[in-house]
């Protein structure tokens, strides 16, 4: 990624005299950031020589600069978890506190759920979104880990293993009080989500990509009154996560 940034420092983008307003993209990588002006569309961004063959596009995130709505949603979700914790006791209060701890550490951004794969954009012109305004492009290093998060013991990063199933990653990570016991949500680095059955009666062999998050939410019967959407809101926080 250091090479990427050294090239970005001298990057010149063509098309500054475009007939329409173009975007400004601040590129964030491990060693620093650089700003690109007059970026007309995704194709022009992802095919830059400084980026195209040096980026793990599967884990990259582009976000509109104004992420206030996402941040407000996160704060509302955290506030509802705090209320739930205060109204609970014993193991249930401890479980909610653990999930609250995890989500409080997440940094969110106004992620745009678009493919950044240069080949996909080249083959699908409708995926070549026009850029107008200010954006952030987050370029994490290629991951060899999987995140385990949610209502379980031992949340955190574990090493990605070829052929390992979702259920295999969960082995040794006992669920906390009120946790869902039949389904897990897998969040791919692209932001796509998949509901995966993991109980003994519905288990399905599902593998995950490096950089994915395996999220264990709460069962519907354990959620507080009036908070039926709390699981989905917690997942939304994670899909808008700034990649690490």
C-alpha positions in Angstrom: 0.0 0.0 0.0 3.0 2.3 0.5 3.6 2.1 -3.2 0.0 3.0 -3.8 0.3 6.2 -1.8 3.6 7.3 -3.3 1.9 7.0 -6.7 -1.1 8.8 -5.5 1.0 11.8 -4.5 1.7 12.5 -8.1 -1.5 11.3 -9.6 -3.1 13.5 -12.3 -6.7 12.8 -13.3 -7.9 13.6 -16.8 -11.2 15.1 -17.6 -11.1 18.2 -15.4 -13.1 20.1 -18.1 -16.0 17.7 -18.0 -19.4 19.1 -18.8 -20.8 18.0 -15.4 -19.6 18.5 -11.9 -17.2 15.8 -10.9 -16.4 14.3 -7.5 -13.5 14.7 -5.1 -12.3 11.5 -3.5 -10.1 11.3 -0.5 -8.3 7.9 -0.5 -7.4 6.4 2.8 -4.8 3.7 3.2 -2.7 2.3 6.0 0.2 4.8 5.5 -1.9 8.0 5.0 -4.3 9.6 2.6 -4.4 11.5 -0.7 -7.1 13.5 -2.4 -8.1 13.1 -6.1 -10.0 15.9 -7.8 -12.3 15.8 -10.8 -13.2 12.1 -10.6 -16.2 11.8 -13.0 -17.2 8.2 -12.2 -16.3 4.9 -10.6 -14.5 3.6 -13.7 -12.2 6.6 -13.7 -11.4 6.0 -10.1 -10.8 2.3 -9.9 -8.7 2.2 -13.2 -6.1 4.6 -12.0 -2.7 3.1 -12.6 -1.8 3.8 -8.9 -4.7 1.7 -7.7 -6.1 -0.8 -10.2 -3.6 -3.7 -9.6 -2.6 -2.7 -6.1 -5.8 -2.7 -4.2 -7.9 -5.4 -2.5 -11.1 -4.1 -4.1 -13.2 -6.8 -2.4 -12.7 -5.0 0.9 -12.7 -1.4 -0.3 -15.4 1.0 0.8 -16.5 4.2 -0.9 -18.6 6.6 1.2 -20.3 9.9 0.7 -18.7 12.4 3.0 -22.0 13.3 4.7 -22.4 10.3 7.0 -24.4 12.1 9.7 -27.6 10.0 9.1 -25.6 6.8 9.6 -23.9 8.1 12.7 -27.3 9.2 14.2 -28.6 5.7 13.5 -25.7 4.2 15.4 -26.1 6.5 18.3 -29.9 5.6 18.5 -29.0 1.9 18.4 -26.5 2.3 21.2 -28.9 4.3 23.3 -31.6 1.6 22.9 -29.0 -1.0 24.0 -28.1 1.0 27.1 -31.8 1.3 28.0 -32.2 -2.5 27.5 -29.1 -3.1 29.7 -30.4 -0.9 32.5 -33.8 -2.7 32.5 -32.1 -6.2 32.5 -30.2 -8.1 35.2 -27.8 -10.9 35.6 -26.7 -12.8 32.5 -29.0 -10.9 30.2 -27.6 -7.5 31.3 -24.1 -8.8 30.8 -24.9 -10.1 27.3 -26.3 -6.7 26.3 -23.3 -4.9 27.8 -21.0 -7.1 25.7 -22.8 -6.3 22.5 -22.9 -2.6 23.4 -19.1 -2.7 24.0 -18.5 -4.1 20.6 -20.7 -1.8 18.7 -19.5 1.3 20.6 -16.0 0.7 19.1 -17.3 0.6 15.5 -16.5 3.6 13.3 -19.2 4.1 10.7 -19.3 5.9 7.4 -21.9 6.7 4.7 -21.1 3.6 2.7 -22.3 3.3 -0.9 -23.3 -0.3 -1.7 -21.7 -0.4 -5.1 -19.2 -2.8 -6.6 -15.7 -1.4 -6.9 -14.3 -4.3 -8.9 -12.7 -2.8 -12.0 -13.7 -5.9 -14.2 -17.3 -5.8 -13.0 -17.6 -2.1 -13.7 -16.0 -2.5 -17.2 -18.4 -5.4 -18.1 -21.5 -3.7 -16.6 -21.8 -0.1 -17.7 -24.8 0.4 -15.4 -22.5 -0.1 -12.5 -20.3 2.8 -13.5 -21.9 5.3 -11.1 -21.3 9.0 -11.7 -19.5 10.8 -8.8 -20.6 14.2 -7.7 -19.6 15.8 -4.4 -17.1 14.6 -1.8 -16.3 11.0 -1.1 -14.0 8.8 1.0 -12.4 5.7 -0.4 -11.2 3.3 2.3 -8.5 0.8 1.1 -7.8 -1.8 3.8 -4.9 -4.3 3.4 -6.0 -7.7 2.2 -7.4 -9.6 5.2 -6.6 -13.1 6.4 -9.0 -12.9 9.3 -12.7 -13.3 10.2 -14.5 -11.2 12.8 -16.7 -12.9 15.4 -19.1 -10.4 16.9 -22.4 -10.3 18.7 -23.9 -12.1 21.7 -21.1 -14.7 22.1 -18.1 -15.3 24.3 -14.7 -14.5 22.9 -15.7 -12.0 20.3 -12.8 -10.7 18.1 -10.6 -11.6 15.2 -9.8 -15.2 14.3 -7.7 -16.5 11.5 -9.5 -17.3 8.2 -9.2 -21.0 7.3 -9.8 -22.4 3.8 -12.9 -24.6 3.8 -14.0 -23.7 7.3 -17.7 -23.3 7.8 -19.6 -20.7 9.8 -20.4 -23.3 12.4 -16.8 -24.3 12.6 -15.7 -20.7 13.4 -18.3 -20.6 16.2 -16.9 -23.7 17.9 -15.7 -22.8 21.4 -17.6 -19.5 21.4 -20.6 -20.1 23.6 -23.7 -17.9 23.0 -24.6 -15.3 25.6 -28.0 -15.0 27.3 -30.8 -14.3 24.8 -28.7 -15.1 21.7 -30.3 -16.4 18.6 -29.6 -20.2 18.4 -30.7 -21.1 14.9 -29.3 -18.4 12.5 -26.1 -16.4 12.1 -25.6 -13.3 9.8 -22.5 -13.2 7.7 -21.4 -9.8 6.5 -19.0 -10.0 3.6 -16.3 -7.4 3.1 -18.5 -6.0 0.2 -21.2 -5.2 2.7 -23.5 -8.0 1.5 -25.3 -10.0 4.2 -26.3 -13.6 4.3 -28.5 -15.3 6.9 -27.0 -18.7 7.6 -28.7 -21.6 9.5 -26.4 -23.1 12.1 -28.6 -25.2 14.5 -28.4 -29.0 14.6 -31.7 -29.2 12.8 -31.1 -26.7 10.0 -27.3 -26.6 9.7 -26.0 -25.8 6.2 -22.4 -25.9 5.0 -21.5 -22.2 4.3 -18.0 -20.9 4.0 -17.0 -17.3 4.4 -14.6 -15.0 2.6 -11.5 -13.5 4.3 -12.4 -10.2 6.0 -16.0 -11.3 6.7 -17.9 -10.7 10.0 -19.9 -13.5 11.6 -22.6 -11.8 13.7 -24.7 -13.5 16.3 -27.7 -11.4 17.2 -30.4 -11.8 19.8 -33.5 -14.1 19.4 -36.7 -12.4 18.6 -38.3 -13.5 21.9 -35.5 -11.9 23.9 -35.7 -8.4 22.4 -37.4 -5.7 24.5 -40.9 -4.6 23.7 -41.1 -2.2 20.8 -37.6 -3.1 19.6 -38.3 -5.8 17.0 -35.9 -4.1 14.5 -33.0 -3.9 16.9 -31.2 -6.9 15.4 -31.4 -5.4 11.9 -30.2 -2.0 13.1 -27.2 -3.6 14.7 -26.4 -5.3 11.5 -26.8 -2.0 9.6 -24.1 -0.5 11.9 -21.7 -3.2 10.9 -22.4 -3.0 7.2 -21.5 0.7 7.4 -18.3 0.0 9.3 -15.1 1.7 8.2 -12.8 -1.2 7.2 -9.7 -1.9 9.2 
